[in-house]
Amino acid sequence: MGQEGEKILGENRRLLILQWLKESEKPLTGSDLSKRTNVSRQVIVQDISLLKARNEPIIATSQGYVMFSSDRKDTKQEQVIACKHLPEDTKNELYTIVDNGGTVKDVTVEHPLYGHLTASLYVGNRFEADQFLSKLSMTNASLLSELTCGVHLHTIEANSKSQLEAVINALKHEGFLLEQD
């Protein structure tokens, strides 16, 4: 890390960002990375774009940047589910998923012009759900599902098939699953 006020430049900064992301057990925010390297957050956003263009497996989540490791030795189960609810039900939906052992990997909507729009979430507990909801409130942003009258897809991950089924059953009980006509 650079000394107080010393900028870390170009390729050295990008190599450090990669190293920090690989070593971190939690997402790193653009603000955190900008403080560590003494550059603006916008420079970090550009660095992440350059690294992604080199096929570095970096995922931007609502909690910050994470390095995706395809050599994970996990046996997690995942399923894409179709949901529909009002924006004010988002907290209950997220809590229902995480309280039953699921992680919300992403959200996808089918946009009439752009096709599938997907955003990475990686929300796996109430703390992360609260962080997402707080950021939603602070930024006054809209949920992707507001583009599609509440209809959206989630990729849900769980440690076992039975845990995944518990998540789906709980969502169904709450009325969040999109029912087929």
C-alpha positions, -999 to 999 in steps of 0.1 A, spaced: 0 0 0 12 35 -8 23 60 19 -1 87 31 -12 106 0 9 86 -24 -11 74 -54 -5 38 -66 -3 41 -104 -18 21 -133 -8 -15 -136 7 -17 -101 -27 -6 -87 -46 -31 -108 -23 -59 -97 -29 -49 -60 -67 -48 -66 -66 -83 -79 -44 -95 -50 -67 -79 -24 -98 -93 -41 -83 -128 -41 -73 -126 -4 -105 -110 9 -132 -131 25 -157 -103 20 -166 -79 -8 -144 -48 -12 -161 -16 -20 -149 9 -46 -145 34 -18 -123 10 3 -101 3 -28 -98 40 -36 -86 48 0 -61 20 -1 -46 32 -34 -51 70 -29 -71 75 -61 -107 84 -68 -135 58 -67 -141 65 -104 -105 54 -112 -112 21 -93 -144 16 -114 -123 21 -145 -97 -4 -132 -124 -30 -125 -137 -25 -161 -101 -30 -175 -96 -61 -153 -130 -76 -164 -120 -69 -200 -90 -91 -194 -114 -119 -183 -106 -115 -146 -136 -131 -128 -146 -100 -108 -183 -96 -99 -198 -64 -87 -223 -70 -60 -244 -46 -39 -218 -51 -11 -188 -45 -33 -165 -63 -56 -157 -100 -52 -134 -124 -71 -153 -154 -84 -134 -186 -81 -145 -214 -105 -122 -239 -88 -144 -238 -56 -149 -273 -43 -184 -266 -32 -214 -288 -37 -240 -260 -35 -274 -265 -52 -289 -237 -72 -321 -230 -90 -336 -201 -109 -371 -191 -96 -397 -167 -110 -411 -142 -85 -436 -114 -84 -442 -88 -57 -445 -52 -49 -413 -32 -42 -423 -28 -5 -422 -66 -2 -385 -69 -11 -373 -70 25 -397 -99 33 -387 -117 1 -350 -114 9 -355 -124 46 -376 -154 35 -348 -167 13 -319 -161 37 -338 -173 68 -343 -206 51 -306 -210 42 -306 -196 7 -284 -170 -10 -298 -147 -36 -271 -148 -63 -287 -124 -87 -319 -108 -101 -329 -109 -138 -357 -91 -156 -368 -94 -192 -367 -59 -206 -387 -53 -239 -358 -34 -255 -326 -48 -239 -336 -84 -233 -323 -100 -201 -309 -76 -176 -291 -93 -147 -276 -78 -116 -254 -97 -91 -266 -96 -55 -250 -123 -34 -272 -117 -4 -269 -146 20 -280 -133 54 -301 -106 70 -271 -83 75 -264 -84 37 -301 -80 30 -302 -49 52 -271 -35 35 -288 -39 1 -320 -23 13 -302 6 30 -283 12 -3 -315 11 -22 -330 37 1 -299 59 2 -295 60 -36 -333 63 -42 -327 38 -71 -354 17 -85 -355 -21 -83 -351 -39 -116 -384 -56 -110 -401 -22 -112 -394 -23 -149 -415 -54 -152 -444 -48 -128 -427 -69 -101 -419 -99 -122 -383 -111 -119 -360 -141 -116 -336 -150 -89 -308 -176 -89 -310 -191 -55 -281 -211 -40 -283 -234 -10 -261 -260 7 -284 -289 -1 -314 -298 -23 -336 -300 8 -325 -265 19 -333 -252 -16 -367 -268 -15 -373 -252 19 -365 -218 4 -389 -224 -25 -417 -237 -2 -413 -206 21 -415 -182 -9 -446 -200 -22 -461 -198 13 -454 -160 13 -470 -156 -21 -438 -145 -38 -435 -172 -65 -450 -163 -99 -479 -187 -104 -485 -202 -138 -518 -196 -154 
